Amino acid sequence: MVYLLVYPLEHELDKTYIFRINEIKSPFPAHRHNFLEFSYIISGSGIEIINGKKHSLQRGTFTLLLPYQVHEIHPEI
């Protein structure tokens, strides 16, 4: 998996929280991290690109990302 070397390792797991709410107002660049990520879309819509494949995001979408999966988010503005 050579491509993993190109993307930064972001957000090492902070053991002080179990979950958090993020509001994404602009594109979030491709990155990866060393832990599972569960996401649930509360409102809005957009596209999440996971390992190069586009996935539609809308209210009610639930996603699971495995450690080191490269992903990026593009919200509809």
N, C-alpha and C positions, 0 to 999 in steps of 0.2 A: 504494500500500500504506500507507494512512494509519494502520492499526492498529499498525504497527511503532513509531510514535512513543509509544504508550502503554506499551510494555514496555521495561524497562531493558536496556541492553547490558551483559551480564555476561561475565566471564572472557575478556578479550582474550588472544590466543594467547601462551603462554609458551614461547619457543623452547628452553628448557632441558630439556624432557621430550618424549618421543614418545608415551608413554601413561601412564596412572595408573589405579589401582583406587580406586573410590569405593564406600562403603557408605552407602546411603540408607535411613535409619530413619524418616523423616517426610516428608510431602509437600514437594516441591521446587517453588516457585512458577514461574509462567510467566515466561520470559526468552528471550533470544536472544543470539547472539554472532557474531563476524565470521570464523568458520572452520568447516570441516567437522568434524562430530563422529561418530565411529564408536562404537557401544556394543554390548557383548556381555554378556548376563545370565549370571553364573556361578551364582547361586543365588537363590531367592526368586521372587516374582511381583508383579504389580501392573499399573497402567495408565499409558501415556504418551499425553499429548494433544499432537498435533502439528498446528499450524494449525487447532485446533478439532476435530480428528477423533481419536476414542479408538482406541488400539491396545493389545492385550493383551501383557503382558510375562511371560515365564516363562523358566525355565532353558533356555539355548540360543538365545534370541532375539537376533538381530543387527539393529541399526538403523543407518541412515545419515541424518544431518541435514545439510542444506545451510546455508550461512551465512545468518543472519538469519531462519531459520525459528523461529517462536515455539513453544516446547515446555515441558511441565511433566510431572513424574513423581509418581505416587501409589502408593507401595508398599503391599502387603498387610501388615498388622501382626499 
